[in-house]
Every structure is written in C-alpha cells, then in structure tokens.
C-alpha cells in the first residue's frame, strides 16, 4: 500500500497510527500541503478533494478521507479499532467524531489560509480561533471518555484514541493549555507509549521539518 500524507496532518497521523497498530506494510509518499503539492494535476486526479491522506491499495484502488480509510482498515485487519457491541461502538464513534468532525474541519490548513488571506486574520487572531475550537471540542471529549481506563474507553487503543492523540499534537503545536483536560493527556501518554503510535508521530516522518 502507498500512503500519500503530510507529516503535520492530523488526519495522516490517525491513519499512520492505525496502519502501524495493525502491522500493515505501507510506503509513505509526502504531499507538502504548505508548498501546494496537493494542487498538482497528478495528485488532483488521485484525490479530487485535494487533501490528505490518500491510501492506494496494492490493486490500485484509491481511498480518501481518513475516517473512511480507518473504516476500511478496520474491516480488513486486526486489531479492531471499533468494538462489536453497538453501544460501546457508538460511544467510541462519538468521541472520535467530536475530534474528526467538530474540531478538525475548522482548524485545518485551508481554513487558516482562508482566514488570513480573505478575512485578514492576524497570527494572534488565528491562534485564538484554533484555541477556541479545540477548547470547545476537548471539553466535550473530556466529558465522555472513561475515568478508569488507560485509553479512551478500554485497556487497548481504539478509534477515539488515535483521533484524540493526533489532535493533541496540534494542540501542543499551537500552545493550547491542556490543564483542563487530564483524561485527554492521560490518553495521549498511553498512546505514545506504544511503539506503533509513537512511530506515527509527525516528528518521526521522513518529510518532517523543523519549521513550516
């Protein structure tokens, strides 16, 4: 498999973590979002959404959108990131979606670029925007994850854990005070203690840079 990804992309981070946890072999091809590689004709033909990640299977099938990719991976390889029990599954998905659907879409690069270029947002205003939406989302997730397990809902990482850990990377990057979210920082620590997730961390990617 080939994973087209950007090192700092939280959606790419989620998928790398899942691939590693499942022990799947893949090659990473960097897509520099800051340089605009996603707008090249070849990449646009591969992923019309002009985002990352894109996963190309061994038979040439192209999958896009991180949650769809994660759903596919869960259908074909163990360990499962979603429980079979319907209630437990819904709880895991609720936490994962609070990150992936509520926080990430308003905090991604294209939104920040739009805020700056069209609305003239300053760096301070951009950071305030990021903090506002992460605070709102993290408050929700902190309230719904477990009080008594090392990971979000159990003794093993699930879909919520990989989404939370990737988003906390972004929170640290933008200087968000995480004091109000002890359960989320506990989850992040438990995840990063696993070699599979630690290897997925942005700083360990081949295209990682000191600065954007």
HELIX and SHEET records of a PDB file:
HELIX    1   1 UNK A   10  UNK A   21  1                                  12    
HELIX    2   2 UNK A   37  UNK A   39  5                                   3    
HELIX    3   3 UNK A   41  UNK A   46  1                                   6    
HELIX    4   4 UNK A   66  UNK A   76  1                                  11    
HELIX    5   5 UNK A   86  UNK A   97  1                                  12    
HELIX    6   6 UNK A   98  UNK A  103  3                                   6    
HELIX    7   7 UNK A  104  UNK A  106  5                                   3    
HELIX    8   8 UNK A  109  UNK A  117  1                                   9    
HELIX    9   9 UNK A  123  UNK A  144  1                                  22    
HELIX   10  10 UNK A  159  UNK A  173  1                                  15    
HELIX   11  11 UNK A  182  UNK A  192  1                                  11    
HELIX   12  12 UNK A  195  UNK A  198  1                                   4    
HELIX   13  13 UNK A  202  UNK A  204  5                                   3    
SHEET    1   A 4 UNK A  27  UNK A  30  0                                        
SHEET    2   A 4 UNK A   2  UNK A   5  1                                        
SHEET    3   A 4 UNK A  54  UNK A  56 -1                                        
SHEET    4   A 4 UNK A  62  UNK A  64 -1                                        
END                                                                             
